[in-house]
Amino acid sequence: MFELKNAFVNSLKGLKVAFQEESAIRQEFILLVLLISLLIYFDFTNVERAILLLNMFVIIMAELLNSAVEAISDRVSMEHHDLIAKAKDTASASVLVGLISLVSLFTLFLAF
């Protein structure tokens, strides 16, 4: 049980650091608040709301992982290296795919 508490505390520390140091995380939390407002305003079903919220949390998870990849990469080397650039670009692309998915789903749900 003690390990579970430590894992939870460390995770909260990670969220706090990410929120303080990563502008993209702050922007995505603003997007989350905006999305919640839109979910209240528009007449979505509960399932549609759940799907859109889940998608938003997946975007935040991808951004947290992207930040972790960037931090580790910068710790390894600040010099340009093709593999580090590939890792950073790929992690960043995961966030972009999530955002495209969110916009696509939102548009699709509004259309029906």
Secondary structure as UniProt FT lines:
FT   HELIX           2..21
FT   HELIX           23..41
FT   HELIX           46..76
FT   HELIX           82..111
//
